[in-house]
Amino acid sequence: MGNLFRRATNKGVIKRLIALNPDAMNVSTEIFFTPWSKGKLVGQKAPLKLKDIWAIRVRLELAKKTRDLALFNLAIDSQLRGCELVNLRVRDIANGACIFPRSIVSQQKTHRHVQFEITEQTRIAIID
């Protein structure tokens, strides 16, 4: 079909030149559009502040969402990725009714073993 795509960057705006008709080489149109990330925060976000963490914990406690509170506390304690938190089993952090003070989990992405301490507050949330 003979469509020709060429990209050139000009002050944050990408210019595409598209040849519409291969027979008439002089006919081309210019389409200007702004990138999807213009004006948006991209990349790594700032970590949660301590007051934000406590605010989330209080809201989860008041809403009586014990499962979400236990997962949130485990996420804060372990600093694991979300996919690894969801794949955690009870046997990874507990043996019967006894919850381990420390646990070791193998990361899916890097295959490294991560050891983390389970705080008392997290143990209470898990027991509930």
DSSP file (Angstrom, degrees, kcal/mol; ACC not computed):
  #  RESIDUE AA STRUCTURE BP1 BP2  ACC     N-H-->O    O-->H-N    N-H-->O    O-->H-N    TCO  KAPPA ALPHA  PHI   PSI    X-CA   Y-CA   Z-CA
    1    1 A M              0   0    0      0, 0.0     0, 0.0     0, 0.0     0, 0.0   0.000 360.0 360.0 360.0 -23.3    0.0    0.0    0.0
    2    2 A G        +     0   0    0      1,-0.2     2,-0.2    19,-0.1    17,-0.1   0.672 360.0 163.1  82.5  16.3    3.0    2.3    0.3
    3    3 A N        -     0   0    0     15,-0.1     2,-0.5    17,-0.1    -1,-0.2  -0.524  24.0-153.5 -69.8 134.8    2.1    4.1    3.5
    4    4 A L        -     0   0    0     15,-0.3    15,-0.8    -2,-0.2     2,-0.5  -0.945   8.0-165.8-114.2 123.2    5.2    5.8    4.9
    5    5 A F  E     +A   18   0A   0     -2,-0.5     2,-0.4    13,-0.1    13,-0.1  -0.933  12.3 169.6-110.5 128.7    5.5    6.4    8.6
    6    6 A R  E     -A   17   0A   0     11,-0.7    11,-1.3    -2,-0.5     2,-0.4  -0.998  14.3-159.4-137.0 133.1    8.1    8.8   10.0
    7    7 A R  E     +A   16   0A   0     -2,-0.4     2,-0.4     9,-0.2     9,-0.2  -0.920  12.4 173.2-114.8 137.3    8.3   10.1   13.5
    8    8 A A  E     -A   15   0A   0      7,-1.2     7,-2.1    -2,-0.4     2,-0.5  -0.995  26.5-132.1-139.1 136.9   10.2   13.2   14.6
    9    9 A T  E     +A   14   0A   0     -2,-0.4     2,-0.4     5,-0.2     5,-0.2  -0.762  25.9 175.0 -92.5 131.1   10.1   14.7   18.1
   10   10 A N  E >   -A   13   0A   0      3,-1.9     3,-1.6    -2,-0.5    -2,-0.0  -0.841  69.3 -37.6-140.1  98.6    9.5   18.4   18.3
   11   11 A K  T 3  S-     0   0    0     -2,-0.4     3,-0.1     1,-0.3    -2,-0.0   0.886 119.9 -46.7  54.8  47.4    9.2   20.0   21.7
   12   12 A G  T 3  S+     0   0    0      1,-0.2     2,-0.5    22,-0.0    -1,-0.3   0.393 118.2 107.2  81.3  -4.7    7.2   17.1   23.2
   13   13 A V  E <   -A   10   0A   0     -3,-1.6    -3,-1.9    21,-0.1     2,-0.5  -0.929  63.8-140.0-109.5 128.2    4.8   16.8   20.3
   14   14 A I  E     -AB   9  33A   0     19,-1.1    19,-0.9    -2,-0.5     2,-0.5  -0.733  13.5-153.2 -89.9 131.3    5.3   13.9   18.0
   15   15 A K  E     -AB   8  32A   0     -7,-2.1    -7,-1.2    -2,-0.5     2,-0.5  -0.896   7.8-166.7-106.1 126.6    4.8   14.6   14.4
   16   16 A R  E     -AB   7  31A   0     15,-1.4    15,-1.6    -2,-0.5     2,-0.6  -0.951   4.2-161.5-112.6 128.6    3.7   11.8   12.0
   17   17 A L  E     -AB   6  30A   0    -11,-1.3   -11,-0.7    -2,-0.5     2,-0.5  -0.944  11.6-173.9-107.4 121.9    3.9   12.3    8.3
   18   18 A I  E     -AB   5  29A   0     11,-1.5    11,-1.4    -2,-0.6     2,-0.7  -0.965  20.8-140.1-120.5 122.9    1.7    9.9    6.4
   19   19 A A  E     - B   0  28A   0    -15,-0.8   -15,-0.3    -2,-0.5     9,-0.2  -0.732  17.7-169.7 -80.1 118.2    1.8    9.6    2.7
   20   20 A L  S    S+     0   0    0      7,-0.8    -1,-0.2    -2,-0.7     8,-0.1   0.888  70.1  30.9 -79.6 -40.7   -1.9    9.1    1.7
   21   21 A N        -     0   0    0      6,-0.6     6,-0.3     3,-0.4    -1,-0.2  -0.966  60.9-158.1-125.5 119.1   -1.5    8.2   -2.0
   22   22 A P  S    S+     0   0    0      0, 0.0     3,-0.2     0, 0.0    -1,-0.1   0.776  95.5  55.9 -67.3 -22.7    1.5    6.3   -3.3
   23   23 A D  S    S+     0   0    0      1,-0.2     2,-0.9     2,-0.1     3,-0.1   0.889 106.9  49.4 -74.6 -38.9    0.9    7.6   -6.8
   24   24 A A    >   -     0   0    0      1,-0.2     3,-1.3    -3,-0.1    -3,-0.4  -0.819  68.4-178.1-103.0  95.1    1.0   11.3   -5.8
   25   25 A M  T 3  S+     0   0    0     -2,-0.9    -1,-0.2     1,-0.3    -2,-0.1   0.677  76.7  63.1 -68.7 -18.4    4.2   11.6   -3.7
   26   26 A N  T 3  S+     0   0    0     -3,-0.1     2,-0.7    -7,-0.0    -1,-0.3   0.643  82.3  91.5 -82.2 -14.0    3.5   15.3   -3.0
   27   27 A V    <   +     0   0    0     -3,-1.3    -7,-0.8    -6,-0.3    -6,-0.6  -0.725  50.5 139.4 -88.5 116.6    0.3   14.6   -1.0
   28   28 A S  E     -B   19   0A   0     -2,-0.7     2,-0.3    -9,-0.2    -9,-0.2  -0.986  34.8-146.8-150.2 153.8    0.9   14.2    2.7
   29   29 A T  E     -B   18   0A   0    -11,-1.4   -11,-1.5    -2,-0.3     2,-0.5  -0.890  10.9-137.7-120.8 154.0   -0.8   15.3    5.9
   30   30 A E  E     -B   17   0A   0     -2,-0.3     2,-0.5   -13,-0.2   -13,-0.2  -0.955  14.6-166.0-112.7 127.0    0.6   16.1    9.2
   31   31 A I  E     -B   16   0A   0    -15,-1.6   -15,-1.4    -2,-0.5     2,-0.5  -0.961   4.6-164.8-114.7 121.9   -1.1   14.9   12.3
   32   32 A F  E     +B   15   0A   0     -2,-0.5     2,-0.3   -17,-0.2   -17,-0.1  -0.894  16.4 161.0-106.6 133.7   -0.1   16.4   15.7
   33   33 A F  E     -B   14   0A   0    -19,-0.9   -19,-1.1    -2,-0.5    -2,-0.0  -0.984  35.1-117.7-145.6 156.9   -1.0   14.9   19.0
   34   34 A T        -     0   0    0     -2,-0.3   -21,-0.1   -21,-0.2   -22,-0.0  -0.687  38.9-100.4 -94.0 148.6    0.2   15.2   22.5
   35   35 A P    >   -     0   0    0      0, 0.0     3,-1.4     0, 0.0    -1,-0.1  -0.278  27.4-119.3 -64.5 153.2    1.8   12.2   24.3
   36   36 A W  T 3  S+     0   0    0      1,-0.3    -2,-0.0     3,-0.0     0, 0.0   0.762 111.7  53.8 -64.6 -24.4   -0.4   10.3   26.8
   37   37 A S  T >  S+     0   0    0      2,-0.1     3,-1.8     3,-0.0     2,-0.3   0.409  74.7 125.6 -94.2   3.3    1.9   11.1   29.6
   38   38 A K  T <  S+     0   0    0     -3,-1.4     3,-0.1     1,-0.3    -4,-0.0  -0.470  86.5   2.9 -67.6 123.8    2.0   14.9   29.1
   39   39 A G  T 3  S+     0   0    0     -2,-0.3     2,-0.3     1,-0.3    -1,-0.3   0.468 110.2 109.5  82.8   2.5    1.1   16.6   32.4
   40   40 A K  S <  S-     0   0    0     -3,-1.8     2,-0.7     0, 0.0    -1,-0.3  -0.807  74.1-113.4-111.5 152.7    0.8   13.3   34.3
   41   41 A L        +     0   0    0     -2,-0.3     2,-0.3    -3,-0.1    -3,-0.0  -0.740  43.7 175.3 -82.2 118.9    3.0   11.8   37.0
   42   42 A V        +     0   0    0     -2,-0.7     2,-0.2    -5,-0.1    -5,-0.0  -0.822  36.1  31.7-120.5 162.4    4.7    8.8   35.6
   43   43 A G  S    S+     0   0    0     -2,-0.3     2,-0.2     2,-0.0    -2,-0.0  -0.539 103.9   0.5  93.5-160.4    7.3    6.5   37.1
   44   44 A Q        -     0   0    0     -2,-0.2     2,-0.2     1,-0.1    -2,-0.1  -0.428  69.6-139.0 -70.9 134.0    7.9    5.6   40.7
   45   45 A K        -     0   0    0     -2,-0.2    -1,-0.1     1,-0.1    -2,-0.0  -0.495  27.9 -92.0 -89.0 161.0    5.6    7.1   43.2
   46   46 A A        -     0   0    0     -2,-0.2    -1,-0.1     1,-0.1     3,-0.1  -0.431  49.8-103.7 -69.1 145.5    6.5    8.5   46.6
   47   47 A P        -     0   0    0      0, 0.0    -1,-0.1     0, 0.0     2,-0.1  -0.270  43.0 -89.6 -68.8 159.2    6.3    6.0   49.4
   48   48 A L        -     0   0    0      1,-0.1     2,-0.2     2,-0.1     0, 0.0  -0.401  41.2-126.0 -67.0 143.2    3.4    6.1   51.9
   49   49 A K     >  -     0   0    0      1,-0.1     4,-2.1    -2,-0.1     3,-0.3  -0.511  23.1-109.9 -85.3 160.5    4.0    8.3   54.9
   50   50 A L  H  > S+     0   0    0      1,-0.2     4,-2.2     2,-0.2     5,-0.2   0.871 119.1  52.3 -60.4 -38.5    3.5    6.9   58.4
   51   51 A K  H  > S+     0   0    0      1,-0.2     4,-1.9     2,-0.2    -1,-0.2   0.841 108.4  51.8 -69.0 -30.9    0.3    8.9   59.0
   52   52 A D  H  > S+     0   0    0     -3,-0.3     4,-2.2     2,-0.2    -2,-0.2   0.896 108.6  51.0 -68.8 -40.0   -1.1    7.6   55.7
   53   53 A I  H  X S+     0   0    0     -4,-2.1     4,-2.3     1,-0.2    -2,-0.2   0.927 112.0  46.4 -62.3 -45.2   -0.4    4.0   56.7
   54   54 A W  H  X S+     0   0    0     -4,-2.2     4,-2.5     1,-0.2    -1,-0.2   0.865 109.7  54.4 -66.9 -35.1   -2.1    4.5   60.1
   55   55 A A  H  X S+     0   0    0     -4,-1.9     4,-2.1     2,-0.2    -1,-0.2   0.906 109.6  47.2 -64.5 -40.7   -5.1    6.2   58.4
   56   56 A I  H  X S+     0   0    0     -4,-2.2     4,-2.3     2,-0.2    -2,-0.2   0.916 111.9  50.7 -65.8 -42.5   -5.6    3.2   56.1
   57   57 A R  H  X S+     0   0    0     -4,-2.3     4,-2.2     1,-0.2    -2,-0.2   0.918 110.5  48.7 -60.9 -44.2   -5.3    0.8   59.1
   58   58 A V  H  X S+     0   0    0     -4,-2.5     4,-2.7     1,-0.2     5,-0.2   0.912 111.3  49.8 -64.3 -42.3   -7.9    2.7   61.1
   59   59 A R  H  X S+     0   0    0     -4,-2.1     4,-2.0     1,-0.2    -1,-0.2   0.898 111.3  48.6 -65.0 -39.4  -10.3    2.8   58.2
   60   60 A L  H  <>S+     0   0    0     -4,-2.3     5,-2.3     2,-0.2     4,-0.3   0.880 112.4  48.9 -67.7 -36.5  -10.0   -0.9   57.6
   61   61 A E  H ><5S+     0   0    0     -4,-2.2     3,-1.1     3,-0.2    -2,-0.2   0.921 111.9  48.2 -66.9 -43.8  -10.5   -1.6   61.3
   62   62 A L  H 3<5S+     0   0    0     -4,-2.7    -2,-0.2     1,-0.3    -1,-0.2   0.850 111.7  49.8 -66.0 -33.5  -13.6    0.6   61.5
   63   63 A A  T 3<5S-     0   0    0     -4,-2.0    -1,-0.3    -5,-0.2    -2,-0.2   0.495 109.5-127.8 -81.7  -2.4  -15.0   -1.1   58.3
   64   64 A K  T < 5 +     0   0    0     -3,-1.1     2,-1.1    -4,-0.3    -3,-0.2   0.867  55.5 151.4  56.6  41.4  -14.3   -4.5   59.9
   65   65 A K     >< +     0   0    0     -5,-2.3     4,-2.3     1,-0.2    -1,-0.2  -0.698  10.7 166.8 -99.9  79.0  -12.4   -5.7   56.9
   66   66 A T  H  > S+     0   0    0     -2,-1.1     4,-2.6     1,-0.2    -1,-0.2   0.861  71.5  52.7 -67.5 -36.8  -10.1   -8.1   58.7
   67   67 A R  H  > S+     0   0    0      2,-0.2     4,-2.4     1,-0.2    -1,-0.2   0.940 112.6  44.6 -64.1 -45.9   -8.9   -9.9   55.6
   68   68 A D  H  > S+     0   0    0      1,-0.2     4,-2.6     2,-0.2    -2,-0.2   0.880 113.3  51.5 -65.1 -38.1   -7.9   -6.6   53.9
   69   69 A L  H  X S+     0   0    0     -4,-2.3     4,-2.6     2,-0.2    -2,-0.2   0.911 110.2  48.6 -65.1 -42.2   -6.3   -5.4   57.1
   70   70 A A  H  X S+     0   0    0     -4,-2.6     4,-2.3    55,-0.3    -2,-0.2   0.919 113.9  46.2 -64.5 -43.2   -4.2   -8.6   57.5
   71   71 A L  H  X S+     0   0    0     -4,-2.4     4,-2.3     2,-0.2    -2,-0.2   0.894 112.9  50.2 -65.7 -39.5   -3.1   -8.3   53.8
   72   72 A F  H  X S+     0   0    0     -4,-2.6     4,-2.2     2,-0.2    -2,-0.2   0.932 111.6  47.4 -64.3 -45.1   -2.3   -4.6   54.2
   73   73 A N  H  X S+     0   0    0     -4,-2.6     4,-2.5     1,-0.2    -2,-0.2   0.896 112.3  49.8 -63.8 -40.0   -0.2   -5.3   57.4
   74   74 A L  H  X S+     0   0    0     -4,-2.3     4,-2.9     2,-0.2     5,-0.4   0.885 109.4  52.6 -64.1 -37.9    1.6   -8.1   55.7
   75   75 A A  H  X S+     0   0    0     -4,-2.3     4,-2.1     2,-0.2     5,-0.2   0.905 111.5  45.5 -64.3 -41.1    2.3   -5.9   52.7
   76   76 A I  H  < S+     0   0    0     -4,-2.2    -2,-0.2     2,-0.2    -1,-0.2   0.913 117.2  44.6 -67.9 -42.7    3.8   -3.2   55.0
   77   77 A D  H  < S+     0   0    0     -4,-2.5    40,-0.3    -5,-0.2    -2,-0.2   0.915 124.9  30.5 -67.7 -43.3    5.9   -5.7   57.0
   78   78 A S  H  < S-     0   0    0     -4,-2.9    -3,-0.2    -5,-0.2    -2,-0.2   0.756  84.1-145.7 -92.7 -25.8    7.2   -7.8   54.1
   79   79 A Q     <  +     0   0    0     -4,-2.1     2,-0.1    -5,-0.4    -4,-0.1   0.842  45.1 156.2  57.6  35.4    7.4   -5.2   51.2
   80   80 A L        -     0   0    0     -6,-0.3    -1,-0.2    -5,-0.2     2,-0.1  -0.455  48.2 -96.7 -84.5 162.2    6.5   -8.0   48.8
   81   81 A R     >  -     0   0    0     -2,-0.1     4,-1.9     1,-0.1     3,-0.4  -0.357  36.7-108.5 -72.1 160.4    4.9   -7.4   45.4
   82   82 A G  H  > S+     0   0    0      1,-0.2     4,-2.2     2,-0.2     5,-0.2   0.880 117.7  54.0 -60.2 -41.1    1.1   -7.7   45.1
   83   83 A C  H  > S+     0   0    0      1,-0.2     4,-1.2     2,-0.2    -1,-0.2   0.844 109.7  48.6 -64.7 -32.1    1.2  -11.0   43.2
   84   84 A E  H  4 S+     0   0    0     -3,-0.4     4,-0.4     2,-0.2    -1,-0.2   0.844 109.0  52.9 -76.3 -33.7    3.4  -12.5   45.9
   85   85 A L  H >< S+     0   0    0     -4,-1.9     3,-1.1     1,-0.2    -2,-0.2   0.918 109.2  48.8 -64.8 -42.8    1.1  -11.4   48.7
   86   86 A V  H 3< S+     0   0    0     -4,-2.2    -1,-0.2     1,-0.2    -2,-0.2   0.830 109.3  53.4 -67.3 -31.2   -1.9  -12.9   47.0
   87   87 A N  T 3< S+     0   0    0     -4,-1.2    -1,-0.2    -5,-0.2    -2,-0.2   0.487  82.1 118.4 -83.2  -3.0    0.0  -16.2   46.5
   88   88 A L    <   -     0   0    0     -3,-1.1     2,-0.3    -4,-0.4    -3,-0.0  -0.381  52.0-152.3 -63.0 140.3    0.9  -16.4   50.2
   89   89 A R    >>  -     0   0    0      1,-0.1     3,-1.1    -2,-0.1     4,-0.6  -0.743  25.9-114.2-109.1 161.5   -0.5  -19.5   52.0
   90   90 A V  H >> S+     0   0    0     -2,-0.3     4,-2.0     1,-0.3     3,-1.2   0.884 116.9  60.2 -61.4 -37.8   -1.3  -19.9   55.6
   91   91 A R  H 34 S+     0   0    0      1,-0.3    -1,-0.3     2,-0.2    -3,-0.0   0.697  95.2  64.4 -65.9 -17.5    1.5  -22.4   56.0
   92   92 A D  H <4 S+     0   0    0     -3,-1.1    12,-0.3     1,-0.2    -1,-0.3   0.791 120.2  19.3 -73.3 -27.5    4.0  -19.7   54.9
   93   93 A I  H << S+     0   0    0     -3,-1.2     7,-2.2    -4,-0.6     2,-0.3   0.487 126.0  38.1-121.6  -6.2    3.3  -17.6   58.0
   94   94 A A  E  <  -C   99   0B   0     -4,-2.0     2,-0.4     5,-0.3     5,-0.2  -0.981  50.1-153.8-147.2 156.5    1.7  -20.0   60.5
   95   95 A N  E >  S-C   98   0B   0      3,-3.0     3,-1.7    -2,-0.3     2,-0.4  -0.894  76.7 -51.1-129.2 100.3    1.8  -23.5   61.8
   96   96 A G  T 3  S-     0   0    0     -2,-0.4     0, 0.0     1,-0.3     0, 0.0  -0.598 122.5 -19.9  70.7-124.5   -1.6  -24.4   63.2
   97   97 A A  T 3  S+     0   0    0     -2,-0.4     2,-0.5    -3,-0.1    -1,-0.3   0.479 120.1  94.4 -93.8  -4.3   -2.7  -21.7   65.6
   98   98 A C  E <   -C   95   0B   0     -3,-1.7    -3,-3.0     0, 0.0     2,-0.5  -0.792  64.0-151.9 -94.7 123.4    0.9  -20.4   66.1
   99   99 A I  E     -C   94   0B   0     -2,-0.5    -5,-0.3    -5,-0.2    -2,-0.1  -0.809  22.3-118.2 -95.7 130.8    2.0  -17.5   63.8
  100  100 A F        -     0   0    0     -7,-2.2    18,-0.1    -2,-0.5     3,-0.1  -0.340   6.6-141.8 -65.3 143.2    5.7  -17.4   63.1
  101  101 A P  S    S+     0   0    0      0, 0.0    17,-2.8     0, 0.0     2,-0.3   0.783  90.7  26.5 -73.7 -25.9    7.6  -14.2   64.2
  102  102 A R  E    S-D  117   0C   0     15,-0.3     2,-0.3     2,-0.0    15,-0.2  -0.957  70.6-169.7-133.4 154.2    9.6  -14.4   61.0
  103  103 A S  E     -D  116   0C   0     13,-2.5    13,-2.5    -2,-0.3     2,-0.5  -0.983  12.7-147.0-141.9 153.2    8.9  -15.8   57.5
  104  104 A I  E     +D  115   0C   0     -2,-0.3     2,-0.4   -12,-0.3    11,-0.2  -0.989  19.0 179.9-123.4 127.1   10.8  -16.5   54.4
  105  105 A V  E     -D  114   0C   0      9,-2.6     9,-3.5    -2,-0.5     2,-0.5  -0.974  24.5-131.4-127.6 139.8    9.2  -16.2   51.0
  106  106 A S  E     -D  113   0C   0     -2,-0.4     7,-0.2     7,-0.2     2,-0.2  -0.797  26.9-127.6 -90.5 127.5   10.7  -16.8   47.5
  107  107 A Q     >  -     0   0    0      5,-3.2     4,-1.1    -2,-0.5   -27,-0.0  -0.509   6.3-145.6 -75.4 140.5   10.0  -13.9   45.1
  108  108 A Q  T  4 S+     0   0    0     -2,-0.2    -1,-0.1     2,-0.2    -2,-0.0   0.917  94.6  44.5 -69.4 -44.3    8.5  -14.9   41.7
  109  109 A K  T  4 S+     0   0    0      1,-0.2    -1,-0.1     3,-0.1    -2,-0.0   0.931 130.0  19.5 -72.0 -47.4   10.2  -12.3   39.7
  110  110 A T  T  4 S-     0   0    0      2,-0.1    -1,-0.2     0, 0.0    -2,-0.2   0.551  89.9-133.9-102.9  -9.5   13.8  -12.5   41.0
  111  111 A H     <  +     0   0    0     -4,-1.1     2,-0.3     1,-0.2    -3,-0.1   0.756  59.0 139.2  58.4  26.7   13.7  -15.9   42.6
  112  112 A R        -     0   0    0     -7,-0.0    -5,-3.2     1,-0.0     2,-0.5  -0.739  56.8-117.7 -97.2 150.2   15.4  -14.5   45.7
  113  113 A H  E     -D  106   0C   0     -2,-0.3     2,-0.5    -7,-0.2    -7,-0.2  -0.751  26.6-160.2 -88.5 130.5   14.4  -15.4   49.2
  114  114 A V  E     -D  105   0C   0     -9,-3.5    -9,-2.6    -2,-0.5     2,-0.5  -0.951   1.0-161.1-114.3 123.7   13.0  -12.6   51.3
  115  115 A Q  E     +D  104   0C   0     -2,-0.5     2,-0.3   -11,-0.2   -11,-0.2  -0.887  17.4 171.4-103.7 132.9   12.9  -12.8   55.1
  116  116 A F  E     -D  103   0C   0    -13,-2.5   -13,-2.5    -2,-0.5     2,-0.4  -0.975  30.5-121.2-141.0 154.9   10.6  -10.5   57.0
  117  117 A E  E     -D  102   0C   0     -2,-0.3     2,-0.7   -40,-0.3   -15,-0.3  -0.791  20.3-138.7 -96.7 135.6    9.4  -10.1   60.5
  118  118 A I        -     0   0    0    -17,-2.8   -44,-0.1    -2,-0.4     5,-0.0  -0.846  25.0-137.2 -95.4 115.5    5.7  -10.3   61.3
  119  119 A T     >  -     0   0    0     -2,-0.7     4,-2.3   -46,-0.2     5,-0.2  -0.182  19.6-109.7 -71.5 164.6    4.9   -7.6   63.8
  120  120 A E  H  > S+     0   0    0      1,-0.2     4,-2.2     2,-0.2     5,-0.2   0.877 118.9  54.6 -61.5 -39.3    2.5   -8.1   66.7
  121  121 A Q  H  > S+     0   0    0      1,-0.2     4,-1.9     2,-0.2    -1,-0.2   0.885 108.9  48.3 -63.3 -38.6   -0.1   -5.9   65.2
  122  122 A T  H  > S+     0   0    0      2,-0.2     4,-2.3     1,-0.2    -2,-0.2   0.897 108.9  53.5 -68.9 -40.2   -0.1   -8.0   62.0
  123  123 A R  H  X S+     0   0    0     -4,-2.3     4,-2.3     1,-0.2    -2,-0.2   0.900 108.7  49.7 -60.3 -40.6   -0.3  -11.2   64.1
  124  124 A I  H  X S+     0   0    0     -4,-2.2     4,-1.9     1,-0.2    -1,-0.2   0.909 110.9  49.2 -64.1 -42.1   -3.4   -9.9   65.8
  125  125 A A  H  < S+     0   0    0     -4,-1.9   -55,-0.3     1,-0.2    -2,-0.2   0.864 111.8  49.3 -66.2 -34.9   -5.0   -9.0   62.5
  126  126 A I  H  < S+     0   0    0     -4,-2.3    -2,-0.2     1,-0.2    -1,-0.2   0.894 109.3  51.5 -71.0 -40.2   -4.2  -12.5   61.1
  127  127 A I  H  <        0   0    0     -4,-2.3    -2,-0.2     1,-0.3    -1,-0.2   0.887 360.0 360.0 -64.2 -38.6   -5.7  -14.3   64.1
  128  128 A D     <        0   0    0     -4,-1.9    -1,-0.3    -5,-0.2    -2,-0.2   0.503 360.0 360.0 -66.1 360.0   -8.9  -12.3   63.9
